[in-house]
């Protein structure tokens, strides 16, 4: 008995094609991914950003009210007034820094959820927010730790540089100013370079479940040779959202100014003018939150796609993803995570971006004829047999033309003409002559028949 393979439908396409991607493909799919799972990508990001902004605003307003309201109890310009003012500013600044770190932590969670969603959407898998959180939950503290390390490193570097410039300024002020300008100009390319080299650290932590040091090493390796391409993608996305934010904020500012001018043309702080300003400000903040949420999702999606493309080109991840999709659509269960199968695998250089290619192993060149091949020695007692090279064969003799001459054939002579053939004489009785039975034929009738 022979079993025939069952028919299976074509695999569902994911948000990206499963082959090395081009610049335009990564940029376009970063925006198009919002349509794949908008409830998780955009909805979760918008809610998280809104909650973080409201909490930040409310807590800062409460702290500022509690600290600065004490200034009404002292005389302006006194020592107590100056001390309370300095303490209020310090407490408000510290609260803003702490709350900013909390908002940054929430932003990291949103970025991790988006990266996990993109990794599943690449193979046409749509997960719920709870399932994505279960995947992100074990590594969320590593993301927090990495963010704290980055912020600490930046603060320490800035403290050292600013402290050195201040100390130099007391001795040589012009030199400190010039050196400060040079350091600021040099910090811009260095910061961009470090940002691109460490761009894939969150993706390595979320998808590969790497530790912080291993994730930094993975990001450094995967971005090797792809710096300018990755920098161009991040710059284009940043410029797009910067232009959109300006386009949105400028009309809102003009609208707020126009409403204020119409309601309070004399500039008096009337209640209606105050309400109009508050409404315009709230509308501007709401649109800013939407733009920030969309920008966060698009940038996180671009980071995940860049990570997948880098592994496709360096480790042949597209082959693992296609094999996973085929086994899954054929009814396979308990499949391994394709992103964890061949971490760090090296393959041959890929083809041109935008065309499906396959990674093939590299084989050694075939040995030339006559070269001595190397064989493993057999495990026998005594001396192993010596390998002798194959015998050398002499080349065949060169071709020589035959020397015997042959006579040419005789000339062609046409055959003699033959006379035309005549019809034979009829020997039977004629059909028009008849004689009665018993009568002798007449002499002129050779067949013995007489005419009546």
N, C-alpha and C positions, 0 to 999 in steps of 0.2 A: 504494500500500500504506500502510495506517495501522497504527501499532503501539500497542497498548493498554498502559497502565501495569501493571507487575507488582504483585502484592499483597505488602505488607510487614506484619509483625506490629506490634502496638503497642509503643512504646518502653518499655524497662525503667525503672521508677521508681527514682530515686536516694534518698538519705537525706533530702533536703528537696524540697518542691514548688518548681517553677520559676516562682515569682511572689513579690512582696514578702511577707515573713513577719511574723507577729505575735509578741508577747512570749511567749506560751505555746508557740508552735511552736518558736521558737529554744531555749527552755529544755528542752522535751521532746526535741527531736532531738539536743541536746547529750549527753544521757544515752543515747538510743537508738542513737547512732552506734557505740557499743561492739560492737553485734551485727553491724554491717556487715562489719568486718574485724578480729575480736578478736585474731588472731595478730599483726597488725602494730601495732594500736593499743594493746591492753592487754599483750600478750606482750612486745613490744619495750620498752615503758615500764617494765614490772615488772623485766625483766632489767637494763636500764640503771640503774634506781634501786637495785636490790639490789647490783649490782657497785660502783656509786659509794659506797654506804653501807659496804660491807665494806672497800673500799680506804681510805676515809676513817677508819674506826675502827681498822683495822690500823696505818696509818701514824701516826696520832695516838698510839696506844698505844705504838708503838715509839719515837717521839720523846720522849714523856713518860718512858718507862722509861729511855732513854739519858741524859736530862738530870737528872731528879730522883733517879736512883740515886746520883749523886755526892754527894748530901747525907749519905749514910751514912759518908763518909770524913772528914768534918769535924765539929767540935764544934758542937752546936746553940747558937745565940745569938752566935756569933763573927762577925767581919767576913767571913771566907771563906764561912760559911754563908749570910749575907744576900746576898752577891754571887752565889753559885751559885743561890740561890733566885730572885733577880731575873732572872738570865740564863735559867734554866730556864723561868720563866713567859713571858719575852719570846719565846724560841725556840718554845715550844709555841703561843703566840698567833699568831706569824707563820706557822707551819706550818698552823694551822687556817684562817687567812685564805686562804693559797695553795690549800689543798685545797678550801676552800669555793668558790673561783673555778673550780677544775676541775670540781667537781660542778655548779656553775651552767652551765658550758660544755656538759656532757653533757645537762643539762636543756634547754638551748637546742636541741640537736640533736634531742632527743625532740619538743619542741614544733614544730620545723620539719618533721619527718617526719609528725606528726599533721596539720598544716595542709595539706601536700601531699596526704595521703591523703583528707582531707575535700573538697578541691577536685576530686579525681577521682570520689569517691563521689557528689558532687552530680549528676553526669551518668551515674551507674550504671557506673562503670569501677572495677575492682578490680585494683590493681597489687601486685606483690610488694615486699618490703622492699628488694631490690636495685634495682629500678626507681625506687622512691621516693628511695633514696639518690643515685642518679645525677642526679635532679632537684635535690636539696638540696645536693649536693656543691659546685657552682660558687659558691654564695652563702653557704656556711657561715661563711667568714671575715668576711663583712659582718655576720652575726649576732653573731659574737664581738666585732667592733669596736664595734657598737652597744651591746652589754652593757658593755664596758669604758668606753665614753663615759658611759653612765648611772651606773655605779658611781663613776667619777671625779668626775662632776658632784655626786653626792650627798656624797661624802667632802669635796670642796672646800667645798661650802656648809656642811656641818656644822662643818668646821674653822674657817671664817670666823666663823660664828655663835657657836660655843663660845669661840673666842679673844676675840671682842668682849665676850662676857658675863663672861669671867674678868677681862679688863682693866677692865671697868666695876665688877666686884665689889670690886676693890682700892680703888676710889675711893668708890663708893656701893653698899654691899652690898644694902640693901633694894630699891633701884631695879633692880639686876641680877636679883634673884630675881623681882620682878614682871614685868620684861621677858622673862625666860626663860620664865615660865609663859605669857605672852601669845604668845610665839613658838612654843611647843610647840602651843598650841591653834590658832594660825593655820596651822601647818605641816600639820595633818591635812587640812583641805579643799583646801589647795594641792596636797598630794601626791596626793590622790584625783583632783583635776582633771587634773593632768599625766599620771597613770596612764591615765585614760580617753582623753585626747587622743592619747596615744602608744600606745594599745592595739593598733592595726592596723599598726604598723611591721613586726613579723615577717612578717605575712601579705603586706604589700606587697613585702618583700624576697624571700620565697619564691615567691609566685605571679607577681608582675609583674617579678621580677628587677631591682628598682630599687636604686639606690645608697642609702647611708645618709641623705643629705640629702633626696633625692627621696622616700624612704619616709617620712621624718618629715613632709614636706609633704603627701604623700598621706593619711597618717593624720589629719593636722590637718583636711584638707578633707572627708574622708569622714565624720568624726564630728561635723561641724558640724550643729547642730540635732538631734542624737541623743544628747546627753550624758546626760540623765536616764534615758532608756531603756536605754542601755548600762550606766550605773552600777547600775541596778536589777538587770539580769541578773547582773553580776559579784557584787553583794552577795548575791543570793539563792543563787547557787552556793556562795559562800564560807560563808554561814550553814548551808547544807545539810551540807557536809562538816565544818564545825566541830561541828555537832550530832552527826553520825555518829561522829566521832572521840571525842567525850566519851562517847557511849553505849557505845563499844567499850572505851575505856580505863578507865572506872569499874568495870565488872565484873572486868576483869583485875586492877586494883589490889586490889579486895576479895578476889579469889581468892588472890592472892599473900600478902596479909596473913593470910588464914585458914589457908593451908597452913603458913606460918611459925609461926603460933600453935599449930597442932596438932602439928607436928614438934618444935618447940623452945618449949614453954610457959614455960620459965624464962628464956628470952632468951639462953641460952648459944650461942655460935657453933658448933654442931655441923656436921659435914660434910653430913648429910642436909638440914639447914636451908639451908645455903649452896647446895647443888645445887637445891633447890626454888626458891630466889630466882632463881638463874640461869636455870632453865627458864622461870619465869614472865616474867622480863625478856625472854628471847629470843622467847617467844610474843607478848608485847606489841609488840616491835620488828617482828616479822614482819607482824602485822596493821597496824601503822602504815605499813610500806612499801607494803602493798597499797592502803591508803587513799590514801597520797600518790600512788601511780601512777595510780589511778583519778581522783583530783582533777586531776592534771596533764593527763591525757587529756581529761577533760570541759572543763576551762578552755580548753585549746588548741582543742578542737572548737568551743566557743562563740565563741572569737575568730575562727575561720575562717568560721563561719556569719554572725556579725555583719558581717564584711568583705563576704561575698557579698551579704547583704541590703542593706548600704549602697550597693553598686554597682548592685544592681537598682533601687533607688529613685532614684539620682542619675544613673546612666549607662545604664539599660536593659540590664543584663547578662543578665537572664532571657531576653531576645529572642535574644541571641547564643548562650546555652546551648541553648535550644530548637532553633535552627537547626542547631547542631552535632550535637545528638542525632538530628535528622531525617536529616541527610546521612550520618551514620555508620550508622544503621540501614538506610538505603537502599543501602548498599554503597559509600559513598565512602571514598577512601583519601587519605593525605597531607593531612589536614585541618589547618587552622590552629588554634592554641591559642585557644579562645574567650575566655580571660581577657586576651589580648593584642591583641584586634581593635580595640576602641574604648575605649582607656584615656583617661579625661578627657572623654568625650562628655557633653554636657548635653542633657537631655530635658525634656519637660513634666512638671509635677508628677503623681505617680502617684495611683491611686485608693486606696480603703480597703484596709488590709492584710488579707490572707487571701482575696482574690478575684483571679482572674487578670485582668490588664489589659494593654493594649498601648499603646505609646508612638507617638504620631502627631506629625508635624511641624506646627508652628504656621504657619498661613497668614495673610496680611494680610486685613483686612476688605474685603468687596466694595464698590467705590465706588458712591456714590449716583448716581441718575439726574440728569443735568444738570451734574455736576461735570466739570471739564476734566481729562482723563487726561494723564499725562506719557509721552511716547514718545521713544525714542532718535532722534537726528537721523541721517538717512541720509548715507552717505559719498559725496557727489556734489560736483561742482564748482559753484560758484555758491551763491546763497542757498538754504537748504532751504525747502520749502513750509511755509507757516504752517498750523498745525492750527486748524480752526474748530470750535467746539462744535456738537453736533447741534441741529437746529431745534427750536424749542419749539412744541408742538401745543396748540391751544385745547381745552378740555374739551368734551365733547358737551353739547348743550342739555338742559335739565331736562325731564323727562317731564310732559306736560299731558294731562288727561283729555279724551276726545272730547266735542264739544258737540252732535252730531246725535242726536236722539231717535228711537227706533224704536217702531212700534205694537206692542202686545202681541199675541201669536197668538190666533186665535179659540178659543172654548171647545170642548172635545172633546164630540162627539155620537156615541152608540153606533150602529152600523148596524142597519137594519130586520131584523125576524125573517123568516126564509125557511121555507116549509112543508116538512115532512119529505118525503123522497123515498119513492115507492111502488115496489114491485117490478114490472117489466114483465110483461104477459100472455104466456103461452107460446103460440107459434104453431105449433109442431111437433106431430106426432101424439102421442097419449097412449100411455103405455106399457102401459095396461090394455085398450085397444080394438084389435080386429083384424077384418078383413073378408077374405073369400076373393077370390082374384083373379077378375076378370070380372064382378063384381057391382057394382051402382050403389050409391052411398052413400045412406044414409037421410037424410030431411030434417032429423032432429034431430042428425045427426052432421055437423057443419060440415066435417069433413075428408074426407068421402066414405068413411067406414069404417062398417060395420054390425056389429052384435053378432051372433054365431051363434045 
